[in-house]
Amino acid sequence: MTPPTSRRGGDGRLTAALDPLDQGPQDACGVFGVWAPGEEVSKLCYFGLYALQHRGQESAGIAVSNGRQILVYKDMGLVSQVFDDSTLESLKGHLAIGHARYSTTGASTWQNAQPTFRPTDDGSIALGHNGNLINTHELQEMVAALPGLPGELELNRTLETASTSDTPTPRWSSGRSRSCPCSAAPTRSSG
């Protein structure tokens, strides 16, 4: 199988949204990771996500790193609708994480598509996960109580309000400086 040559685009709606009598698959997210120096990791990740497509049909995304920067591409729809050859060619690096989303927490929106991305003082982080955090509210309160990082724009915090999933919470806490007590905060997950 080869990646598609042109992008068709999807609407992110599940089968149940189109036909309430047909619930379709009831799985929870597909997450795939690749570390392969010298290989086209975006294409390897694409094929991994394609194989996991039954786990999530709402949105798909891939984050790729070359060790210096992280590039993220995500959109609503099936894996084959989100990615085309030119998109995969632009995602260069030796490390990748991919995500096919089935929402168990939060709306089916672009803001909730994964992997999510956040710049930090020590670098950047891209995160994709499966499951539901059961202490999201407690973690959000811890993060809200933290002082801002030097040079951090308030925009970084306000962008998070667009998301209705629990994914930004661990990303915020893991993206804090090493001296921040929240960077070591445990997160409990079910699923």
C-alpha positions as CSV (number, residue, x, y, z in Angstrom):
1,M,0.0,0.0,0.0
2,T,1.3,3.5,-0.8
3,P,0.2,6.8,0.8
4,P,-2.4,8.7,-1.2
5,T,-1.2,11.3,-3.7
6,S,-3.9,13.9,-3.0
7,R,-5.7,14.9,0.2
8,R,-9.5,14.3,0.2
9,G,-10.3,15.8,3.6
10,G,-12.7,14.5,6.2
11,D,-15.3,16.0,8.5
12,G,-14.3,14.1,11.6
13,R,-17.8,12.8,12.2
14,L,-18.2,9.2,13.4
15,T,-20.5,6.7,11.8
16,A,-22.9,7.3,14.8
17,A,-23.1,11.0,13.9
18,L,-24.2,10.0,10.3
19,D,-26.5,7.2,11.3
20,P,-27.5,6.9,15.0
21,L,-28.5,3.3,14.5
22,D,-25.0,2.3,13.3
23,Q,-22.6,2.9,16.2
24,G,-19.5,1.5,14.4
25,P,-16.3,0.8,16.2
26,Q,-16.2,1.7,19.9
27,D,-12.4,1.6,20.4
28,A,-10.2,4.3,21.9
29,C,-7.4,6.1,20.0
30,G,-4.5,4.6,18.1
31,V,-1.0,5.7,19.1
32,F,2.1,4.8,17.1
33,G,5.7,5.7,17.6
34,V,8.8,5.4,15.4
35,W,12.5,5.9,16.1
36,A,14.5,5.0,12.9
37,P,17.5,7.2,12.0
38,G,18.0,7.2,8.2
39,E,14.4,6.2,7.5
40,E,11.3,8.1,6.4
41,V,9.7,8.0,9.8
42,S,6.6,10.0,8.7
43,K,5.7,7.3,6.1
44,L,6.4,4.5,8.7
45,C,4.2,6.3,11.1
46,Y,1.5,6.8,8.5
47,F,1.4,3.1,7.8
48,G,1.3,2.3,11.5
49,L,-1.6,4.7,12.0
50,Y,-3.4,3.3,8.9
51,A,-3.2,-0.1,10.5
52,L,-4.6,1.3,13.8
53,Q,-7.3,3.3,12.0
54,H,-10.0,1.1,13.5
55,R,-9.0,2.6,16.9
56,G,-9.9,6.2,16.0
57,Q,-11.7,7.7,13.0
58,E,-12.2,11.3,14.0
59,S,-8.8,12.9,13.4
60,A,-5.2,11.9,12.7
61,G,-1.9,13.6,13.3
62,I,1.9,13.0,13.2
63,A,4.7,14.8,15.0
64,V,8.2,14.4,13.7
65,S,11.5,15.5,15.2
66,N,15.0,15.7,13.9
67,G,16.4,16.3,17.4
68,R,16.4,20.1,17.0
69,Q,12.7,20.9,16.1
70,I,9.3,19.2,16.1
71,L,6.9,19.5,13.2
72,V,3.3,18.6,13.8
73,Y,0.6,18.0,11.2
74,K,-3.0,17.0,12.2
75,D,-6.5,17.4,10.9
76,M,-10.0,16.0,11.1
77,G,-10.7,12.8,9.2
78,L,-9.3,9.4,8.5
79,V,-5.6,8.8,8.2
80,S,-5.9,8.5,4.4
81,Q,-7.9,11.8,4.3
82,V,-5.5,13.8,6.4
83,F,-2.1,12.9,4.8
84,D,-0.9,13.0,1.3
85,D,2.5,12.5,-0.3
86,S,3.6,16.1,-0.1
87,T,2.6,16.4,3.6
88,L,4.5,13.2,4.5
89,E,7.5,14.4,2.5
90,S,7.6,17.7,4.5
91,L,7.7,15.8,7.9
92,K,11.5,15.1,8.1
93,G,13.2,13.6,11.1
94,H,14.2,10.3,12.8
95,L,11.6,10.3,15.5
96,A,7.8,10.4,15.2
97,I,4.6,9.9,17.1
98,G,1.2,9.5,15.4
99,H,-2.3,9.5,16.7
100,A,-5.7,8.5,15.4
101,R,-8.4,9.9,17.7
102,Y,-11.6,8.4,19.0
103,S,-12.9,10.9,21.6
104,T,-13.7,9.6,25.0
105,T,-13.2,13.0,26.6
106,G,-13.9,16.3,24.8
107,A,-15.5,17.2,21.5
108,S,-14.5,16.0,18.1
109,T,-12.8,19.3,17.1
110,W,-9.4,20.2,15.5
111,Q,-8.2,21.7,18.8
112,N,-8.6,18.2,20.4
113,A,-6.8,16.4,17.6
114,Q,-3.4,15.0,18.6
115,P,-0.5,15.0,18.8
116,T,-0.6,18.3,20.7
117,F,2.4,20.6,20.8
118,R,3.9,23.1,23.3
119,P,7.1,25.1,23.3
120,T,8.9,25.3,26.6
121,D,12.1,26.9,28.1
122,D,14.0,23.6,27.7
123,G,12.7,22.7,24.2
124,S,9.4,21.6,22.9
125,I,7.1,18.7,23.5
126,A,4.6,16.8,21.3
127,L,2.1,14.5,23.1
128,G,-0.3,11.9,21.9
129,H,-2.1,9.6,24.4
130,N,-4.9,7.1,24.8
131,G,-7.1,6.9,27.8
132,N,-8.8,9.3,30.2
133,L,-7.1,11.2,33.0
134,I,-9.1,10.8,36.1
135,N,-7.5,13.7,38.0
136,T,-7.7,16.3,35.3
137,H,-9.4,18.9,37.5
138,E,-6.7,18.6,40.2
139,L,-3.9,18.9,37.6
140,Q,-5.5,21.9,36.0
141,E,-5.7,23.7,39.4
142,M,-2.0,22.9,40.0
143,V,-1.0,24.3,36.6
144,A,-3.2,27.4,37.0
145,A,-1.5,28.1,40.3
146,L,2.0,28.0,38.8
147,P,3.8,31.3,38.0
148,G,4.5,31.9,34.3
149,L,7.9,30.9,32.9
150,P,10.3,33.7,32.0
151,G,9.6,34.8,28.4
152,E,6.4,32.8,28.2
153,L,3.5,34.6,26.4
154,E,0.0,34.6,28.0
155,L,-1.1,33.4,24.6
156,N,0.2,30.0,25.5
157,R,-2.3,29.6,28.3
158,T,-5.2,31.1,26.5
159,L,-4.9,28.8,23.6
160,E,-5.5,25.8,25.9
161,T,-9.1,27.0,26.5
162,A,-10.1,26.0,23.0
163,S,-9.4,22.3,23.8
164,T,-12.1,20.3,25.6
165,S,-10.1,17.2,26.1
166,D,-7.8,16.2,29.0
167,T,-4.7,16.1,26.8
168,P,-3.4,19.7,27.4
169,T,-3.2,19.1,31.2
170,P,-0.3,16.6,31.1
171,R,1.3,18.6,28.3
172,W,1.2,21.8,30.4
173,S,2.6,20.0,33.5
174,S,5.3,18.2,31.6
175,G,6.3,21.3,29.7
176,R,7.1,23.3,32.8
177,S,10.7,24.0,33.9
178,R,12.6,21.5,35.9
179,S,12.3,23.6,39.1
180,C,8.5,23.6,38.8
181,P,6.8,21.2,41.2
182,C,4.2,20.4,38.6
183,S,6.7,18.9,36.2
184,A,6.9,15.8,38.4
185,A,3.2,15.7,39.2
186,P,1.8,12.2,38.8
187,T,-1.0,11.7,36.4
188,R,-3.4,8.9,36.9
189,S,-5.0,7.4,33.8
190,S,-7.7,4.9,33.1
191,G,-8.0,3.0,29.8
